[in-house]
Amino acid sequence: MTERFLAAGVAVEHTLYHFDKLYDYSIPQDSIPYAQIGCRVMVYFGHSLRQGMIMALHETEDIAKLKPISELLDKEPVLSAELVKLSFFMKDRCFCTLFDACRAMLPSGLSLKVMYSYTVQDETACESETERQVCTYLKARKTPVRHDRLLKAMGLTDGELFAEMVKKGILARTEAVKRRLQDMTVKMVHLEKDSPDDRYTPAQTEVLHTLRAAGDVSRKEICYFTGVSAAVVDNLVKKGICRYYDAPPPKEVPPPAPVTEEAIALTPVQHNVFASLLERCQSGKASATLLYGITGSGKTSVFMKLIDHVHDAGRGVICMVPEIALTPQLLAKFKARYGNHVAVFHSGLSLSDRLKEWKRVKNGEATIAVGTRSAVFAPLGNIGLIVMDEEQEYTYKSSATPRFHARDLAKIRCAENHAMLLLCSATPSVESFYAAEQGRYSLERLDARYGKAKLPHVITADMNLEMQQGNHSGYSSILLDAIQDNLNHGHQSILLLNRRGHHTFVSCSACREVISCPNCSISLTYHSANGRLMCHYCGYSLPAPTECPSCHSPKLRYAGAGTQRAEKDLQELFPRARIVRLDTDATMQQFAYEKKLQAFRDGEYDILLGTQMVAKGLDFPNVTLVGVLSADQMMHGDDFRSYERTFSLLTQVVGRSGRGGLEGRAIIQTCEPENPIIELAAAQDYEEFYRSEILIRKSMLYPPFADICVTAFIGQDKDKTQQAAQTFAQNLSELAGSEYAELPMRVLGPSPALVSRVNKQYRYRLIIKCKNTRRFREMLSRLLTDFGKNRSYADVTAYADIDPDSTI
């Protein structure tokens, strides 16, 4: 009888989509007792050592033909059978590699990095002067030199020369596997010794000026305020002018306002909704329900009561929120109610904290996971409930590989665990409300605000009239009066301006040219915090100029207002007001979101000004005024979801007012006061908005009546990138017209993306209106695989994104 051996099917990292599959490896005898599906391994793929994940085990007779697993990294699986199965679903739906799907499920602190080092083995085998130079450098160092350092020393961009020298036996290569967990400190910069500025480059001088004025600063902050790259600071450190030292980051999130555990008292309407949800949740069948309720109607109380029952029954719970800023407030309620049974998942945590929270869930110490979209991967067993709060938000969709939507993965996890998916929103996505209408989701409603709270009185301020009356401040007279009234009465205000920076563009009045990013096809935004023009796509910046770069005219015009300009104007208009700004520029430091929101809640500030992060989910009883500074700029985007997003954002931010016992007001500033979207948002009439929007979607064949697949092409050569997109479109036309003729689809493009160049990379896109069926995905997978094998376009990247956040 032929002897059979155990082999592992391994998903290997750094494979490309067109050659991604399970690769078979033999399992060393001493590892057989521990090798399980869901364990990580190190394997040789070609000539390089790579990380992999065991995805399958099977017997084989041809063990001699297989490479052995180099090292088994885990003696227990890090991925459960459920999550391994989910990774195959993600490969099919998100057009990613298996290992990329697995990596998304694991905390960053668990990832490994392979470090290569080189020493000279046989210098006599050198055939070129370059090879001899490498050997001379290595011999002078006397100890093994790391791959990255050797590349830099030799002035090379890739390691092909080193690989060839290893093959010839000239060099010996050693490998070391290191865990990527080096974030226990913040890297600070200290000015060690000072010298006259004429010894330094302009970029280095900027750094030195900042250090002289501000003292020790973190490297991250100094790069923002001076606009230099980290390499500039590194060079100053190498010269001995500056010194790095490590400072400990804040150990914990600042404690939120004390929240006492109280019994949740539901109104009769809330209780009826809760009873219906509980019955469905206890049925033992997978289900999906949309909880639709106006702002302030008590949706959180209903799902917290539901979590009580699921938790008491010994089942796991995942609760997701769309923004990091919303996590602390919700987390405070969860911690007060469930104590150490709660774990938190979001990108604001350090690597070590992410790993710690993940392990607590993995070990069964925590059974409730709260966080942003990454919480959908929490390694819980026996899930009973998944809650998605503010389910309409686009942040639940990943814009990087793997391009998943948390809602789709939550459905799969609920199906596997016979659990309930609860989608909550005051402004549900059009797709979700349509699914509820069609019976694919159950629908529960909360139509009144909780307790004595009432919807705020909404006023629309016509900015055309304001400008005719000579008011060019960006603040209408009615909003200014309302802010002053709030200040007089000790009440708080929230102001929304969904645009960062000080001025949104700078143009020359003489030659009419707008100052743009050299790397991207976008104008630069002026930031007063650092006195620089910055690109919000690639991070390029330059000092604010005094003359036009093209014609050298001094007639520069700064136009458009962002949050920094709005803050400056507010301080001038209300010098005694305490103002806090909340946007990505103001919250670079760890826990900055939490600190500022807590300070506002504690009454340390009168006015909270910010981008969309101030619009959703926040509950401050003393806020009686909300102002929207520019509703128009949100409405006229080129994406088919622009109206939906504008309505949602306006409705949500208006709902922040009057949530306590005090009467609330909301003022929406617009140049289009009769626009129906603004009128419907002011009236908080979601269903009327939905009825008009669904007709447009149907006539234009947009979701939910079709799926949209965007295939994107990115490359440094504009002509080749365009040609690649055209070749792909031609291949699509031929395949769809022959083997897949039965598939309904409409193809638009290829055409340049709205921002056609980002970070020196040109972008083209192909938009396909389709039905996301197995047959369609099979066809698209074939096209992407064939494209990847075409060496003519080796320097052009192609990827597919089904139902993306944006088609522009």
C-alpha positions in Angstrom: 0.0 0.0 0.0 1.4 3.5 -1.0 2.3 5.6 2.0 0.5 8.9 2.2 1.8 12.1 3.8 0.1 15.2 5.2 0.4 18.4 3.1 -0.8 22.0 3.7 -2.5 24.3 1.2 -0.9 27.7 2.1 -2.0 31.2 1.1 1.3 33.0 0.6 1.8 36.8 1.1 3.0 39.1 -1.7 1.4 37.1 -4.5 -0.4 38.9 -7.2 -4.0 38.3 -8.1 -3.3 36.6 -11.4 -1.2 33.9 -9.8 -2.8 33.7 -6.4 -3.9 30.2 -5.2 -3.2 27.7 -2.5 0.4 26.4 -2.8 1.1 22.9 -1.3 3.9 22.4 1.2 4.9 19.4 3.2 4.6 19.5 7.0 7.7 18.6 9.0 7.2 15.6 11.3 7.6 17.6 14.5 5.0 20.2 13.4 2.3 17.7 12.4 0.6 17.7 15.9 0.2 21.4 15.8 -0.3 22.3 12.1 -4.0 23.3 11.8 -6.1 25.3 9.4 -5.8 29.0 10.5 -2.1 28.7 11.6 0.6 31.0 10.2 3.7 29.6 8.7 7.0 30.7 7.1 7.6 29.2 3.7 10.0 29.6 0.8 8.3 31.0 -2.3 10.8 31.0 -5.1 14.0 32.0 -3.4 12.4 34.3 -0.7 11.1 33.5 2.7 7.5 34.6 3.1 4.7 34.4 5.6 1.7 32.2 4.8 -1.5 30.9 6.3 -2.6 27.3 6.3 -6.0 27.2 4.6 -6.4 23.5 3.9 -4.9 20.1 4.9 -4.8 17.0 2.7 -2.9 13.8 2.1 -0.6 13.3 -0.8 1.8 10.6 -2.1 4.2 13.0 -3.9 5.7 14.5 -0.7 9.1 14.6 -2.3 8.0 17.1 -4.9 6.9 19.6 -2.2 9.0 22.2 -0.3 8.7 21.8 3.4 7.2 24.4 5.7 10.1 26.4 7.1 8.6 27.3 10.4 5.2 26.9 12.1 4.5 30.2 13.8 1.4 29.3 15.8 0.6 26.2 17.9 -3.1 27.2 17.9 -5.0 28.7 14.9 -5.2 32.5 14.8 -8.1 32.3 12.4 -11.2 30.2 13.2 -12.7 27.9 10.6 -15.5 30.6 10.2 -13.0 33.3 9.4 -10.9 31.1 7.0 -14.2 30.4 5.1 -14.8 34.2 5.1 -11.5 34.8 3.5 -12.5 32.6 0.5 -15.7 34.7 0.2 -13.6 37.9 0.2 -11.3 36.6 -2.5 -14.4 35.9 -4.7 -16.2 39.2 -4.0 -13.4 41.6 -3.5 -10.9 40.4 -6.1 -8.1 40.2 -3.7 -5.5 37.6 -2.8 -6.3 35.0 0.0 -3.5 36.3 2.2 -4.7 39.9 1.8 -8.1 38.7 3.1 -6.5 36.9 6.0 -4.2 39.9 6.9 -7.3 42.2 7.1 -8.7 39.9 9.8 -5.6 40.0 12.1 -4.4 42.9 14.2 -1.4 44.7 12.8 0.7 43.9 15.8 0.6 40.2 14.9 2.2 40.7 11.4 5.8 39.7 10.7 8.6 41.2 8.6 11.4 39.1 7.0 14.7 40.9 7.2 17.5 39.8 4.9 21.2 40.4 5.6 24.3 39.7 3.5 27.9 38.7 4.0 30.7 37.9 1.5 31.0 34.2 0.7 33.3 33.9 -2.4 34.7 37.2 -3.7 36.7 35.4 -6.5 33.4 34.7 -8.3 32.8 38.4 -9.0 32.3 39.1 -12.7 31.7 42.9 -12.7 33.0 46.0 -11.1 29.6 46.6 -9.4 29.8 43.1 -7.8 33.3 43.8 -6.5 32.1 47.2 -5.0 29.4 45.3 -3.1 31.9 42.9 -1.7 34.3 45.6 -0.8 31.6 47.4 1.1 30.5 44.3 3.0 34.0 43.3 3.9 34.6 46.7 5.4 31.6 46.4 7.6 32.7 43.0 9.1 29.1 42.1 10.2 26.1 41.1 8.1 24.5 44.2 6.4 20.7 44.5 6.2 19.1 44.5 2.7 17.7 48.0 2.9 21.0 49.5 4.2 22.9 47.8 1.4 20.5 49.1 -1.2 21.0 52.6 0.1 24.8 52.3 0.3 25.0 51.1 -3.3 22.5 53.6 -4.7 20.1 50.9 -6.0 16.3 50.7 -6.1 15.9 47.0 -6.1 17.7 43.9 -5.0 18.1 42.0 -8.3 21.9 42.3 -8.2 22.1 40.9 -4.7 19.8 37.9 -5.6 22.0 37.2 -8.6 25.2 37.3 -6.4 23.6 34.9 -4.0 22.9 32.5 -6.9 26.5 32.7 -8.0 27.7 32.0 -4.5 29.4 35.4 -4.1 27.1 36.4 -1.2 25.5 34.5 1.6 22.1 35.6 2.7 20.6 35.1 6.1 17.0 35.7 7.1 15.5 36.9 10.3 11.7 37.2 11.1 10.7 40.2 13.2 7.4 41.1 14.6 6.1 44.6 13.5 5.4 45.9 17.0 7.4 49.0 17.6 4.9 51.6 18.5 5.3 51.7 22.3 6.9 55.1 22.0 6.5 58.4 20.1 9.7 59.5 18.2 10.6 63.0 19.4 13.1 65.4 17.8 15.5 67.5 20.0 17.8 70.2 18.8 21.2 69.0 19.9 23.4 71.8 18.7 22.7 75.0 16.7 24.6 76.6 13.9 24.1 79.4 11.4 21.3 78.7 8.8 23.6 79.2 5.8 25.1 75.7 6.5 21.8 74.0 5.8 19.4 73.4 2.9 16.1 75.4 2.9 14.2 72.3 4.1 16.6 71.7 7.0 16.4 75.4 8.0 12.6 75.1 8.2 13.0 72.2 10.7 15.6 74.1 12.8 13.4 77.2 12.9 10.5 75.1 14.2 12.6 73.4 16.9 14.1 76.8 18.1 10.6 78.2 18.4 8.7 75.2 19.8 11.3 73.1 21.5 11.1 69.3 21.3 8.4 68.1 18.7 7.4 64.7 17.5 8.7 63.8 14.0 5.1 63.4 12.7 4.2 66.9 13.8 7.4 68.6 12.5 6.8 67.0 9.1 3.3 68.5 9.1 4.2 72.0 10.2 7.3 72.4 8.0 6.2 70.3 5.0 9.4 68.3 4.9 9.8 64.5 4.5 11.0 62.4 7.4 14.3 61.9 5.5 15.2 65.6 6.0 14.9 65.1 9.8 16.8 61.8 9.6 19.7 63.6 7.8 19.9 66.3 10.6 20.1 63.5 13.1 22.9 61.8 11.2 24.9 65.0 11.2 24.5 65.3 14.9 22.5 68.5 14.7 19.4 66.9 16.1 18.7 63.9 18.2 15.9 61.4 18.3 14.5 60.1 21.6 11.5 58.0 22.5 8.7 59.4 24.6 5.9 57.2 25.9 2.5 57.9 24.3 -0.6 58.3 26.5 -1.1 55.0 28.1 -4.9 55.0 28.0 -7.8 56.9 26.4 -8.7 59.7 28.7 -11.5 58.5 30.8 -14.9 59.7 29.5 -17.4 61.4 31.7 -18.6 59.0 34.4 -21.5 57.0 33.2 -23.4 55.0 35.8 -25.1 51.7 34.9 -28.8 52.3 34.9 -31.7 50.2 33.9 -32.9 51.2 30.5 -36.4 52.6 30.6 -38.1 52.2 27.2 -41.2 54.0 26.1 -44.1 51.9 24.9 -43.1 52.5 21.3 -39.5 51.5 22.0 -40.7 48.4 24.0 -42.8 47.2 21.1 -39.8 47.5 18.7 -37.5 45.8 21.2 -40.0 42.9 21.8 -40.2 42.3 18.0 -36.4 42.4 17.7 -35.9 40.0 20.7 -38.3 37.5 19.2 -36.4 37.5 15.9 -33.1 37.4 17.7 -34.1 34.3 19.7 -35.5 32.4 16.8 -32.2 30.6 16.1 -32.4 31.8 12.4 -30.1 34.3 10.6 -32.0 37.5 10.0 -31.4 41.2 9.0 -33.5 44.1 10.4 -33.4 47.8 9.6 -34.1 50.0 12.7 -35.2 53.3 11.2 -35.8 56.1 13.7 -35.5 59.9 13.6 -32.6 61.6 15.3 -32.9 61.4 19.1 -35.6 58.7 19.0 -33.6 56.3 21.3 -32.3 53.7 18.8 -29.2 53.2 21.1 -31.4 52.4 24.1 -33.2 49.8 22.1 -30.2 48.0 20.8 -28.4 48.2 24.2 -31.4 46.4 25.7 -31.2 43.8 23.0 -27.5 43.4 23.7 -28.3 42.8 27.4 -30.3 39.7 26.5 -27.8 38.4 23.9 -25.0 38.8 26.4 -26.9 37.2 29.2 -27.6 34.2 26.9 -23.8 33.7 26.6 -23.5 34.8 22.9 -21.1 37.2 21.4 -21.9 40.7 20.1 -20.3 43.1 17.6 -21.3 46.7 17.6 -19.9 48.9 14.8 -19.8 52.7 14.5 -18.6 54.6 11.4 -16.1 57.0 12.9 -13.4 56.8 15.6 -14.8 60.0 17.1 -18.0 58.1 18.0 -16.3 55.2 19.7 -15.4 56.9 23.1 -18.9 58.0 23.8 -20.5 54.6 23.0 -17.6 52.8 24.7 -18.3 54.7 27.9 -21.8 53.3 28.0 -20.6 49.8 27.1 -17.9 49.8 29.8 -20.3 51.0 32.5 -22.8 48.3 31.5 -20.6 45.3 30.7 -17.2 46.1 32.3 -14.2 44.0 31.1 -16.5 42.0 28.7 -16.0 44.8 26.2 -13.1 45.1 23.7 -12.5 48.0 21.4 -11.3 47.8 17.7 -10.3 50.8 15.7 -7.3 52.3 13.8 -6.7 54.9 16.5 -5.3 52.3 18.9 -1.6 51.6 19.0 -0.4 48.2 17.5 0.2 46.8 21.0 -3.3 47.8 22.2 -4.9 46.3 19.0 -3.1 43.1 19.7 -4.1 43.1 23.4 -7.8 43.7 22.6 -7.7 41.0 19.9 -6.2 38.5 22.3 -8.8 39.3 24.9 -11.6 38.4 22.5 -9.7 35.4 21.1 -9.2 34.0 24.6 -12.9 34.5 25.6 -12.1 37.3 28.1 -14.2 39.8 26.1 -17.4 38.8 24.4 -18.6 42.3 23.1 -16.5 44.0 20.4 -17.1 47.7 19.8 -15.4 49.6 17.0 -15.2 50.8 13.4 -15.4 48.5 10.4 -12.4 46.3 11.5 -14.6 45.1 14.4 -16.5 42.9 11.9 -13.4 40.6 12.0 -13.5 40.2 15.9 -12.5 36.6 16.6 -15.7 35.9 18.5 -17.4 32.5 18.6 -21.1 31.9 18.8 -22.1 35.4 17.6 -25.7 36.3 18.5 -26.0 39.9 17.3 -24.1 42.3 15.0 -25.2 46.0 15.2 -24.2 48.6 12.6 -25.0 52.1 13.9 -25.3 54.8 11.2 -25.3 52.0 8.7 -25.5 54.4 5.7 -22.0 55.8 6.3 -19.4 55.3 3.5 -16.6 54.6 6.0 -18.0 51.0 6.4 -16.6 50.4 2.9 -12.9 49.9 2.6 -11.2 51.9 -0.2 -8.0 49.8 -0.1 -7.3 46.1 -0.7 -9.3 44.1 0.2 -12.2 46.4 -0.9 -15.0 45.0 1.3 -18.1 46.5 2.8 -18.5 45.6 6.5 -22.3 45.1 5.9 -21.6 42.3 3.4 -19.2 40.5 5.8 -21.6 41.0 8.7 -24.3 39.2 6.8 -22.0 36.2 6.2 -21.0 36.0 9.8 -24.6 36.2 10.9 -25.6 33.5 8.5 -22.8 31.2 9.8 -23.8 31.9 13.4 -27.6 32.0 13.0 -27.5 35.5 14.4 -29.3 38.8 13.8 -27.8 41.8 11.8 -29.3 45.0 13.1 -28.8 48.1 10.9 -29.6 51.4 12.6 -30.0 54.8 11.1 -32.1 58.0 11.0 -31.2 58.3 7.3 -30.7 54.7 6.0 -28.9 54.1 2.7 -31.3 54.0 -0.2 -30.2 50.4 -0.9 -31.1 49.3 2.7 -34.4 51.0 2.8 -35.3 49.5 -0.6 -34.3 46.0 0.7 -36.6 46.6 3.7 -39.5 47.6 1.4 -38.9 44.5 -0.7 -39.0 42.3 2.4 -35.3 41.2 2.3 -34.9 43.0 5.6 -37.4 43.4 8.4 -38.3 47.0 9.2 -38.8 48.6 12.6 -39.6 52.3 13.2 -39.2 54.9 15.9 -41.0 58.0 14.7 -40.8 60.3 17.8 -37.9 61.7 19.9 -37.3 60.1 23.3 -38.8 61.7 26.4 -39.5 65.5 26.2 -36.9 66.2 23.5 -38.3 67.7 20.4 -36.9 68.1 16.9 -35.1 71.4 16.5 -36.7 74.4 14.8 -34.8 74.7 11.4 -34.2 78.0 9.6 -32.7 78.3 6.2 -30.4 81.4 5.7 -30.2 82.7 2.2 -26.6 83.7 1.7 -27.5 85.6 -1.6 -29.4 88.1 0.5 -26.6 88.3 3.0 -24.1 89.2 0.3 -26.5 91.8 -1.2 -26.6 93.4 2.2 -22.8 93.6 2.3 -22.2 90.6 4.6 -19.2 88.6 3.1 -18.1 87.0 6.4 -19.3 83.5 5.7 -21.7 83.8 8.7 -25.2 84.9 8.2 -26.6 87.6 10.5 -29.2 85.1 11.9 -26.5 82.6 12.7 -24.4 85.3 14.4 -27.3 86.4 16.5 -28.1 82.8 17.5 -24.5 82.1 18.5 -24.4 85.3 20.6 -27.7 84.3 22.2 -26.4 80.9 23.1 -23.2 82.4 24.6 -25.4 84.7 26.7 -27.4 81.8 28.0 -24.5 79.4 28.6 -25.6 77.0 25.9 -23.3 75.2 23.4 -23.2 75.3 19.6 -22.0 73.0 16.9 -20.9 74.3 13.5 -20.4 72.1 10.5 -18.1 73.0 7.6 -17.2 69.9 5.6 -13.9 71.2 4.3 -10.4 71.3 5.9 -7.8 74.0 5.7 -8.0 77.8 5.7 -8.6 78.7 2.0 -9.5 76.0 -0.4 -7.4 77.4 -3.3 -5.1 80.1 -4.3 -5.2 81.8 -7.7 -3.4 84.6 -9.5 -5.5 87.6 -10.5 -3.1 88.5 -13.3 -2.7 85.2 -15.2 -5.7 83.4 -13.7 -3.7 80.3 -12.9 -4.6 78.2 -9.8 -1.6 77.0 -7.8 -1.8 73.2 -8.1 0.0 70.1 -6.8 2.9 69.0 -9.1 2.1 65.4 -8.3 -1.8 65.5 -8.5 -4.3 67.2 -10.7 -5.8 69.1 -7.8 -5.4 72.6 -6.4 -3.5 73.1 -3.2 -5.3 74.1 0.0 -3.9 76.9 2.3 -3.4 75.8 5.9 -3.0 78.7 8.3 -1.8 76.3 11.1 1.5 75.8 9.4 1.4 78.6 6.8 1.7 76.2 3.9 -0.2 75.2 0.8 -1.0 71.4 1.0 -2.3 68.7 -1.2 -4.9 66.5 0.6 -4.1 63.6 -1.8 -0.4 63.1 -1.7 0.7 65.3 1.2 2.9 67.6 -0.9 3.3 71.1 0.5 5.2 74.4 0.0 5.4 77.6 2.0 2.6 80.0 1.1 4.0 82.1 -1.8 4.1 85.9 -2.0 3.9 85.8 -5.8 2.5 83.7 -8.6 4.9 80.8 -9.5 4.0 81.2 -13.2 4.0 85.0 -13.9 5.6 86.2 -10.7 2.7 88.7 -10.1 2.1 89.5 -6.4 -1.6 89.6 -7.1 -2.5 86.3 -5.4 -6.2 85.7 -4.4 -7.0 83.3 -1.5 -10.5 82.0 -1.9 -12.9 79.4 -0.5 -13.2 78.8 3.3 -12.1 75.8 5.3 -12.4 75.0 9.0 -9.2 76.8 9.9 -10.5 80.0 8.3 -13.9 79.6 9.9 -12.2 79.2 13.3 -10.2 82.4 12.8 -13.3 84.3 11.8 -15.2 83.0 14.8 -12.4 84.1 17.2 -12.5 87.6 15.7 -16.4 87.8 15.8 -16.6 86.3 19.4 -13.3 87.0 21.1 -14.6 85.7 24.5 -16.0 82.5 23.1 -14.1 79.2 23.8 -13.8 77.5 20.4 -12.6 74.0 19.7 -11.9 72.7 16.1 -12.4 69.0 15.2 -10.9 67.9 11.9 -8.0 65.6 10.8 -5.5 68.5 11.1 -6.5 69.2 14.7 -6.5 65.6 15.8 -3.1 64.2 14.7 -2.0 63.3 18.2 -3.2 60.1 19.8 -6.5 60.4 21.6 -7.0 64.0 20.4 -10.6 63.1 19.3 -11.4 61.8 22.8 -9.8 64.7 24.7 -11.5 67.4 22.7 -14.9 65.8 22.7 -14.7 65.1 26.4 -13.6 68.8 27.0 -16.6 70.0 25.0 -18.9 67.6 27.0 -17.5 69.0 30.2 -18.4 72.5 29.2 -14.8 73.7 28.7 -15.8 75.0 25.2 -18.8 77.0 23.9 -18.5 76.2 20.2 -17.5 72.9 18.5 -16.5 73.6 14.9 -15.6 70.7 12.5 -16.0 68.6 9.5 -18.4 65.7 9.2 -17.0 64.0 12.3 -19.2 66.5 14.4 -22.4 65.6 12.5 -23.1 62.0 13.6 -23.9 60.1 16.8 -22.8 62.7 19.3 -25.1 63.4 22.2 -24.5 66.6 24.1 -27.6 67.7 26.2 -26.4 71.4 26.4 -26.2 71.8 22.6 -29.1 74.0 21.5 -27.8 75.4 18.2 -26.4 73.7 15.1 -25.1 75.8 12.2 -24.3 74.5 8.7 -21.9 77.0 7.1 -22.0 75.9 3.5 -24.6 73.3 2.5 -24.2 73.9 -1.2 -20.6 72.6 -1.6 -21.7 69.1 -0.5 -24.6 68.9 -2.9 -23.0 69.2 -6.3 -20.5 66.4 -6.5 -20.2 64.3 -9.6 -21.1 61.0 -7.8 -24.6 59.6 -8.0 -24.8 59.5 -4.2 -24.1 63.2 -3.7 -27.8 64.1 -2.9 -28.1 61.1 -0.6 -24.9 62.1 1.3 -25.9 65.8 1.6 -29.4 64.9 2.9 -27.9 62.4 5.4 -25.3 64.8 6.6 -27.7 67.7 7.0 -30.3 65.6 8.7 -27.7 64.1 11.1 -26.1 67.4 12.1 -29.5 69.1 12.6 -30.3 66.2 14.9 -27.4 67.1 17.3 -29.5 70.1 18.6 -32.1 70.0 21.3 -31.3 66.4 22.5 -31.7 67.3 26.2 -34.7 69.1 27.8 -33.8 72.4 26.1 -35.4 73.6 22.9 -33.0 73.3 19.9 -32.4 75.4 16.8 -30.6 74.6 13.5 -29.6 77.1 10.8 -28.6 76.0 7.3 -26.7 78.5 5.2 -27.2 78.1 1.5 -27.3 80.0 -1.8 -30.1 77.6 -2.9 -32.7 78.0 -0.2 -35.4 76.4 -2.4 -33.4 73.3 -3.2 -35.7 70.3 -2.4 -32.8 68.4 -0.7 -32.3 71.2 1.8 -36.0 71.6 2.4 -36.4 67.9 3.1 -33.4 67.8 5.4 -34.7 70.8 7.3 -38.1 69.0 7.7 -36.3 65.7 8.7 -38.5 64.0 6.0 -36.4 61.0 5.1 -39.3 59.0 3.4 -40.1 61.9 1.0 -36.5 62.1 0.1 -36.3 58.4 -0.4 -39.4 58.4 -2.7 -37.8 61.0 -5.0 -34.4 59.5 -4.9 -35.5 55.9 -5.7 -37.2 57.2 -8.9 -34.0 58.8 -10.1 -32.0 55.6 -9.3 -34.5 53.5 -11.2 -34.5 55.7 -14.3 -30.7 56.0 -14.3 -30.1 52.3 -13.5 -28.2 52.9 -10.3 -28.1 50.8 -7.1 -30.3 49.2 -5.9 -31.5 48.4 -9.4 -28.1 47.5 -10.6 -24.6 46.9 -9.2 -21.7 49.1 -10.2 -18.3 47.8 -10.8 -15.4 50.2 -11.2 -12.3 48.8 -12.8 -9.4 51.2 -12.2 -6.0 51.5 -13.9 -3.0 53.3 -12.4 0.4 53.9 -13.9 3.1 56.5 -14.2 2.9 56.7 -18.0 -0.3 58.4 -19.1 -0.4 56.9 -22.6 0.3 53.4 -21.4 -2.3 53.6 -18.6 -4.9 54.8 -21.1 -4.0 52.1 -23.5 -4.2 49.5 -20.8 -7.7 50.6 -19.9 -8.7 50.5 -23.6 -7.2 47.0 -24.0 -9.1 45.8 -21.0 -12.4 47.3 -22.3 -11.8 45.6 -25.7 -11.2 42.3 -24.0 -14.3 42.8 -21.9 -16.4 43.5 -25.0 -15.2 40.4 -26.7 -15.7 38.1 -23.8 -19.1 39.6 -22.8 -20.3 39.2 -26.4 -19.3 35.6 -26.7 -19.1 33.3 -23.6 -21.0 35.6 -21.3 -23.6 37.0 -23.7 -26.5 36.3 -21.3 -25.1 38.8 -18.7 -26.9 42.2 -18.6 -24.4 45.1 -18.4 -23.7 48.6 -19.5 -20.1 49.8 -19.9 -19.1 53.4 -19.6 -15.6 54.5 -20.5 -12.7 54.1 -20.2 -12.2 57.7 -19.1 -9.9 59.6 -16.7 -10.9 59.7 -13.0 -12.2 63.0 -11.7 -8.8 63.6 -10.1 -6.8 62.1 -13.0 -3.4 62.2 -11.4 -2.5 61.4 -7.8 1.0 61.1 -6.4 2.5 61.1 -10.0 0.2 58.2 -11.0 -2.3 58.6 -13.8 -5.8 57.1 -13.1 -8.3 55.7 -15.6 -11.5 53.9 -14.9 -14.1 51.7 -16.5 -17.6 51.8 -15.0 -19.8 48.7 -15.5 -23.5 48.6 -14.5 -24.2 45.0 -13.9 -25.7 42.3 -11.7 -23.1 41.0 -9.2 -23.7 37.3 -9.9 -21.3 34.4 -9.7 -21.1 34.4 -13.6 -20.2 38.1 -13.7 -17.5 37.7 -11.1 -16.1 34.7 -13.0 -15.9 36.8 -16.1 -14.2 39.7 -14.3 -11.8 37.4 -12.6 -10.7 36.0 -15.9 -10.2 39.4 -17.3 -8.1 40.6 -14.4 -6.0 37.4 -14.4 -5.3 37.8 -18.2 -4.5 41.4 -17.7 -2.0 40.6 -15.0 -0.2 38.1 -17.2 0.1 40.6 -20.0 3.7 41.8 -19.7 3.0 44.8 -22.0 1.3 46.4 -19.0 3.5 45.2 -16.2 3.9 48.7 -14.9 0.1 49.4 -14.8 -1.9 48.3 -11.8 -5.6 47.2 -12.4 -8.1 46.4 -9.7 -11.9 46.0 -9.5 -14.2 47.4 -6.9 -17.9 46.3 -6.8 -20.3 48.9 -5.5 -17.5 51.4 -4.5 -18.1 54.3 -2.1 -17.6 56.6 -5.1 -17.5 56.2 -8.9 -15.4 59.4 -9.4 
